[in-house]
Structures are given as C-alpha cells and as structure tokens.
Amino acid sequence: MNPIDLKGRIALVTGASRGIGYFTALELARAGAQVIACARTVGGLEELDDAVKAEGGLPLTLVPFDLADMEAIDRLGAAIHERWGRLDILVANAGVLGTISPIGHVEAKVFEKVMTINVTATWRLIRTVEPLMIQSDAGRALILSSSAAHKCKPFWGPYSASKAAVEALARTWAGETQRLPLRILSVDPGGTRTAMRAQAMPGEDPETVPHPSEIARALLPLVGPDQTETGKLFVVREKRIVDYRLPE
C-alpha cells in the first residue's frame, strides 16, 4: 500500500513511456492519482496503461505527441481544462541528451533539438498548465534537472546548458507564484539506469546505478499536498532525497 494518498488528484507526466517518467507515472497511479501520460512512443504508453490496469488503478489518459510540437502542448492544456478544470501535479520529465561532443563540433540541428525539447517545451508546458495548477488547492510541479547543470563537464555543453536553463525557469516560476498554493521544485535524480544514461556512458555497468523505479519512489513525496517547499533544488542520492540547495 502506497503511504501517500493522491486520490482525486490529476497528474501530468511527460516522457512517460520509459525510464523515470514511466515509473513515476506508475507510482502516481498506485497512490490513486488520475494520470495523464505523455510521450512520443505509443507502445510504451500502452504498456504503462496495461501495468496500471493490472494493479487495479484508474485507466490512464494517454497523450502520444512530440514535445517539439508547441501547438500540441497548448492543446493539451485546453483539453485538461475542458475535462477537469484543473491540474494538481506536473512532472516535467521528458528530455534528450544530444551528443557528447566539444561545443565547437556540435551540429546546429542537434543543439537546437536539445534546447527545443529540454527548454522551450518546458517553458511552453509551464505557460500552458499554470492557469490549471492555480485552480488546484495544492498544485505541485517537479521539473527534472541533472547534476550536469552545475558540473558543466567538458563535452556536455548543450545538455548542461539546457538543464541550467530549466532550473532557472523553475526558480523564476516559484518566485512568481510563492504567494499561491502552487509549489515548484527542481529535482536532480542522480545517475539512473535509463536509455539516456546508457547513451551517455556506454561502458558503464547498469547494475551499478539505481533502477528508475527506485528513483520514482523517492520522488513521490515531493508531489503530495504535505510538501510545502518551493523554488528549491532537491537531490536524489542512494535512492532517497538526501539534500537540497537553497537558491542564493
């Protein structure tokens, strides 16, 4: 039994067809939330829906689309408004790595894709759902970041820049809404056994990093009504929230 009760809460998860997004959506459903699952991969979304149904959860609302389609993001917000009139939980998880390469060697189309999916789509999503989340009595938004935003390791330029940008968006949004019931956090999930991790570190033994299901369980308390922090960066290490940094 999940100790966090999210019955009656409406939750939107992007990148829900695999990895952290998939298992976070599953945990939200287990906690009783009505989950709106978004991703490009229809098959992965259908597998998620089957997994939720097999456990007796509420049928998911599946929304297959590409986050590069900005008008589709706007339509998503309109559809949520028409059906529910509010949104209680946002997990902005979807993202792309791009290439691990010297900055001067990154192709323009690769850089633009990373910024479009990781930054521009996140901004568009925030803009789209903010009116819905303001209607919630306890809106909670998680913006997935990465340690790359702060380490800025050589060859990780586009991805690092994109994650620094989304953290800036999250902190700004939190400051603008701090007098409202809406709470906004950035989260660095740490190294996780995902396809993106395998792409970035092909020689790594995947068994040495946590499974995304473990990360999802650590994230769940951050979207509950009892969570009252806003504008902070939380860090997941050793499968649990162990630290957070205050904005300067």
N, C-alpha and C positions, 0 to 999 in steps of 0.2 A: 504494500500500500504506500503510495506516494504521500509524504507528510505535508506537502504543500497543496492546498486546495485552490484550484483555479476554475472551479465550476462556474459557468456563466460568463467567463472571460473570453474575449475574442482576441486571438493572437495571429500575427502575420510573421511568417518566416521566409526569408529569401535564401536561395541556394539550398533548398530543402530536399533535393533528390539524392544527396550523398553527404558523407562526412559529418562535420559538426552540425550543419543545418538539418540533416536527416534526423539525427539522434536528438537534437534539441526539440524539433517538432514532435517526435515520438514522446519525449518526456513531458512536453506541454499537454499532449493529448492524454497521457496517463494521469496527469494531475487534474483532468476534467475540462480543459480549455477546448473551445471550438477553434480549430487551427485552419488557417488559410496558408497553404503551402505553395510556394512559387519556385520555379526552376525552369531551365530550358529542356531538361530531359524528361519526357513524358513517362518513360518506363520506370525511372527512379521514383517519380511521384506516385505512380500506381502501386509500386512495391511498398512504399510508405503507407499508403492508404490501406493496403491489404494487412500490413502489420498492425495498424491501429484497430481495424475491424476485428482482427483475430483476438485482440485483447479486450474487446468489448467497448472500445472507445467510440466517441462520436465520429461519424463519417467526415472526412476532411473535405475542405473546399480546395480543389486542385486548380492552380492557375499556371499553365505552361506558357512562358514567354521569355524573351530575351531582354535583359535589363538595359541593353543598348537602345531599346525601343522606348523612348521617353514618353511618347503619347500613350503607350500601353500602361506605363506606370500611372499616368493621370487617370486613365480609365479604370484602373484597379481601385484607386481611391474613391472614384464615383460609385463603383459597384458596391464597395463596402458600405458607403454612406446609404445607398438605396436599400441594402438588405438589413444592416444592423444599426446604422446611425452613429456608430462609434467604433473605436479600436482601443483595446486595453493594453496590448502588448505588441511591440515591434522588436524583432530580432533581425537586424540588417547584417546578414552573414555572407551573402554572395560576394565573390571576388575572384580575380585572376592574378596569376603571378607575373605573366610576361616572360621575359628572358633574363637569365643571369648572364650579364654581359657588361663590358665597360660602357659608360654612358655614351661616349662618342661612337660606339658601334651599334647602339640600339636603333632599330629601324623606326621611322616616324609612325608607321601604322601600328607597330607594337606599343610604343609609348602612348599613342592616342587611345588604343583599346584599353590599356590599364587604367588610364585616367577616366575614360568614359564609364567603364563598369564599376571601378572602385570608388571614384569620387563623384563624378557628375550624376550617376544614377543614385548614389546615396543622398546627394542634395535634393534630387528630384523626388525621391521617396519621402524624405523629411517634409518637403513642401507639400506633398500630396496627403500625407497622413496626419500632419499636425492638427488640422481642424477636427479630425476624427478623434485623436487622442485627447484633445482638450475636453471633449464630451465625456471622457471616462472619469470616474471618481478616483481612479488610481492608475493613470497611464504610466507604463514603464517601457523604456526603449533601451535596447542594447545595441551598440554599434561595435561590430567586431574589428579589432585592430591587430597589431602584431608588435613584437619587440623590434622589428625592422624599422619602425617609425622612429626609434630612439638610437638604435645601434648604428644605422646608416653604414652598413658594411660595404666594402668595395664590391662592385658588380651588381648590387641590388638596387640601383638608383631609382628606376620607375616604381617598383613596388614600395620601397621605403618612403618615397615622396608621397605616394598615394595614401599610405596608412597615416602618415603625419597629417595629411590634409583632412582625412575623415575624423581624426581625433580633434582637430581644430573645429570642424563643423559641429561635432558633438558637444564640445565645451561651450561653444558660442550659443548653440541651441539651448543648452542647460541654463546658461546665464539669462537668456531672454525669457525663459519660462519658469524661473525659480520661484515665483510667487504663486504658481499654479500647482495643482496636484500632480502634474506630469514630472516624472523623474527620468533623467537620461544619464547613461553611463557608457564609457568605452571599456572594452574588455580585451585584454591580451590573453588568448587561450593557451599560449605556450606551444611547444612542439607537440604535434598531434599526428596520429597515424592516418593521414589523408593522402589523396591523389596529388594534391598540390605539394605536400611535403616530399613525396616520392619524386616529383618532378624537380624540386629544388635540390634534393640531396639523394641522388640515385644510388649511392653506395652505402647508405645507412641501413642498418638492420631495423625494420619497422617495429620489431618486438621491444626495442629499447625506448619507445615513446608511447604515451598513453593512447588508448583507443578513443575515438571521438565520443563513444557512449559515456565514457568516464568524464570527459570534459563537459558534456551536456548536463550530466547530473550536478556538476559543480556550478553551472550557470543558472540553473533553475531558481534558486533562492533570490537571484537578483531581479527577477521579474514579478515577484509576489507583491501584494499590496503592503506588506510589512516593511519592505525595503524602502528607506527614506533618503538615501544619499542621492546626490545629483552632481553632475559635472566632474566626476572623478574617473580615473583610470584604475580598474581592478585588474589584477594579475592572477592567472591560474597556474599554480605550480604544484607538483605532486598530487594532481587530481583534485585540488581544492583551492578555494580562494585564500591566498596566504598574505596578500599585501595589496595596498593601494597607495597611489601617489596623489597628493593634493595639488590642484593647479596653483601655479605661482602667481 
